[in-house]
Amino acid sequence: MSELKVSALDDSTLNPILAPMNALGHEHILFCNDSATGLKAIIAVHNTVLGPALGGTRMWHYQNEQEALTDVLRLSRGMTYKNAISQLNLGGGKAVIIGDSKSMKSEALFRRFGRFVNTLAGSYITAEDVGISPEDMVHVSKETKHVVGLPGKSGDPSPITALGVYVGMKAAAKYQFGSDSLAGKKIAVQGIGHVGGYLVDFLVKEGAHVTITDLNQQALQAIQNIHGVDVVAPDAIYDVDMDIYAPCALGATVNDQTLAKLKCSVIAGAANNQLQDEKKHGLQLMEKGIVYAPDFAINAGGVINCFSEVEGLSLEWSKQKAQEIYSTIASILTRANQEQIPSYQVANKLAEERILSKGSLNI
Ligand code: NAD
């Protein structure tokens, strides 16, 4: 991401926590420790110019505190950009709980975490992320109302994320091929989990020629049985003859190795942080003439779904809002062409411009 400008402080005078906060423009970090429950967590509020900072809680077995801090700073900043470009009145935040999600979970730990979230008085709203289940969030909600994505409320965001990816892919196709029809287009979907599975439904319905891959053989078989799509091994996906590559599994799959192989004309998928090195690979995509729909713009359906719960809006509203991702991607690609800069840079600029139009960036 590009430069959100920050305060005049000289980083060399700051410690290992304030220096990255200052460099990335964070407002507030809360370190949470509770020996009774074993809770060790970090909540990072990056920016609240547009509204309360919303972003999920991740539970992960980080090697050390520094790794956890780096992750939460990066992820919370990403949420600021995602929420801003999606025209939501939300800032960006994120939380990480340090620990093994398979062995360390307890009601007490999540309730203690909820009390820490509550001390932020609504400047941070949490939700689930990697390693966290809706049931964990129910425990959090016993201690704070600043939590979304609870069972029986806005629910699983994946269908709305998939809808946004689908319409964003159509906008990218229109830009690249002159038509937004995906009928007959060869589309390779990497990862057919929550989002990828729903995306395949949309693509098959429109008549695309879909190839899928996943590490989960059972899931692959199930989708193949329903739709009769082609299946390849995980490592073979980059060699498939395709018009569109849809990364819906992990980040960083656009890198030196895969760029040497990928024969697609469009990249449009749900995964976060798709470009291993944003500057380098974003520029290479532009030079190769591959149209890239920036990840945080095209996969914003999930946070749109969370926002609907914050504001008490309907599922219909979320669907309508996710459809706007079509015009967001179209305007990013048009502007990238006009300014002759990579599309990721335009997405960053649009997010920054929206924040600057409402307030300052330091933020
Ligand atoms: P998921 O865990 O349900 O599905 C991911 C799938 O990818 C799994 O089936 C997994 O087996 C597969 N996978 C993992 N590594 C793979 C590999 N090397 N090759 C092939 N397949 C592999 O996750 P999800 O909720 O569908 O999310 C997919 C991506 O979209 C993630 O990067 C996530 O961060 C991002 N995202 C999701 C949402 C959402 O609403 N769920 C919103 C925004 C962004």
Boltz pocket constraint, residues with backbone or C-beta under 6 A from the ligand:
constraints:
  - pocket:
      binder: B
      contacts: [[A, 157], [A, 158], [A, 159], [A, 161], [A, 190], [A, 191], [A, 192], [A, 193], [A, 194], [A, 195], [A, 196], [A, 213], [A, 214], [A, 215], [A, 216], [A, 219], [A, 234], [A, 247], [A, 248], [A, 249], [A, 250], [A, 251], [A, 270], [A, 271], [A, 272], [A, 299], [A, 300], [A, 301], [A, 302], [A, 303]]
      max_distance: 6.0
